[in-house]
Amino acid sequence: MFIVSAIYLESADPVVMQVDLASTIWTAVGGILVFLMIPAIGFLEAGLVRRSNVINAMMKGMLAFMVFFPIWFLVFPYYFSGALQDGYFPTGQGVGVPEYVYAFFLGAFGAVTLALIFAGAPERLKFGGWLAFAVFFSAVQWPLVASWIWGNGFLYNLGQYLGLPGYGVRDFAGGTVVHAYAGLAGAVATWLLGLSMAKRARANGEDHAMAYKEAVEYRRAELPYAIVGTALLFFGWFGFNGGSTISVSEQTGYAIANTATAGSLAGLVSLLLARREEGLWGPVAAIGGVIGGLVMITPLAGFIEPWAAVLVGVLAGLVTYYGTKLVERYIPIDDPVGGLPAHGFNGVIGSALVPVLSSPSVGGLAGLIYGGPPLWIAVQLLGMAIALGFVVATTAAAFWVLVKLGFRASAEEELVGLDAVDHGVLRP
């Protein structure tokens, strides 16, 4: 989606821009579909946490767009000036999508990223802390990273500094800018917030009231919410990936077909693994697999051929299922939503595969298997490391401050649940 801007911004002859009506409609519809994913993430979280935090999960989904959009429309012209021409995002010679339609489309991606971070660290941070982080994320953190890659910024053009002009970090619809970003940021937040009181009590062998309460009020009591949230996310994902071509073209067809293939197949693979390993057709495994497949295909959707989407779907199912087991057993974070394996692992792997699997007949650049330059892999990995290193460092600093300021829920507040503590809602 973002290759077009670099082509037309290099034109030496000034032109009077006009509205590309078809592309503008397609971009607006794509943004609306992506917007649907924001409350869907709240549903997904609500289905995987304790019942006393369901309202809090859904409220965080609303908070994501309530904070992000007002700030985003103010800062967008500053961060994305390099991707615009005379108030338009160019789609051809003299035509383009109006600036604020394009801004709405991109802004939906930013709000989704924020909602995913919210969901990745549930039950332990009070609502005011999330509000404070949301302001920092919306004004500084996400716009910087997004502009580096999607705004014709230095990571998009990284190859020219390393002897590979025309290449740089390519992220079709958000493997790095959205999913790896959210997965790693959520993991950092969860680590700094510490284990839930229940998990800490069980780890220490204590007979803690919280452990008993969680045993009675078990996680995933509202699992139907998570299933509905996953279905809505899949629906919105066609705007996420399909809309990222900006103009309707043959590439749009590849993006949509690849999204459907990888998301579906990854869910099936994860479900079959759960049946083999656990003897059950596990709904949580299926949910995680679908999300993982959609995440891994996101940076690749408009760059690869359908056979590669099958490979991505199988790989994502394996990564999500076994990655979840790895996190549960060996990584000291309390991640009931599975944000790190589903979004972090799959986002990183999918983004790293771009310079390997990209087909010149789909996205215009040849990956390694099509004879493309091996150096592109190094460029891609270096750019990802820069972007994600910045995300991890700044998120860690932000949550260290929030914990010091007292936004971490106390043992008593965890015991009661954030629905009551933050929102005054008691559910039977």
NORJO-V614156 format. One record per run of one state. SS is the DSSP state (2 for helix, 1 for strand, 0 for the rest). FROM is the first residue (numbers start at 1). TO is the last residue. If there is no record, write none. Layout:
SS:FROM:TO  SS:FROM:TO
//
This chain:
0:1:2  2:3:9  0:10:17  1:18:19  0:20:20  2:21:46  0:47:50  2:51:79  0:80:80  2:81:83  0:84:84  1:85:85  0:86:87  1:88:92  0:93:94  1:95:98  2:99:120  0:121:124  1:125:125  0:126:126  2:127:150  0:151:157  2:158:161  0:162:174  2:175:193  0:194:196  2:197:203  0:204:208  2:209:216  0:217:222  2:223:245  0:246:249  2:250:278  0:279:282  2:283:298  0:299:305  2:306:330  0:331:338  2:339:352  0:353:353  2:354:357  0:358:359  2:360:363  0:364:367  2:368:370  0:371:374  2:375:404  0:405:407  1:408:408  0:409:410  2:411:416  0:417:417  2:418:423  0:424:428
//
